[in-house]
């Protein structure tokens, strides 16, 4: 059985989820712009490295709390 974490969801077209399958982490990023992207990581540090690059501070000017919430939720997986 896999454990699934919902990181954020604005609607059914914009969300980020993480599935934990043993030591493997599968991140599904669904957006109305790009469709679904799936990323597979073999460790939490690898996933967090991706997240730090994917959710860059300059993309969240004025929305710093939103970025912090996303990164914290990923760390808590």
ABEGO torsion letter per residue (X at the ends): XBBBBBABBABAABBBBBBBBEABBBBBBBBAAAEBBBBBBABAAAAAAAAAAABBAAAABGAAAAAAAAAAAAAAX
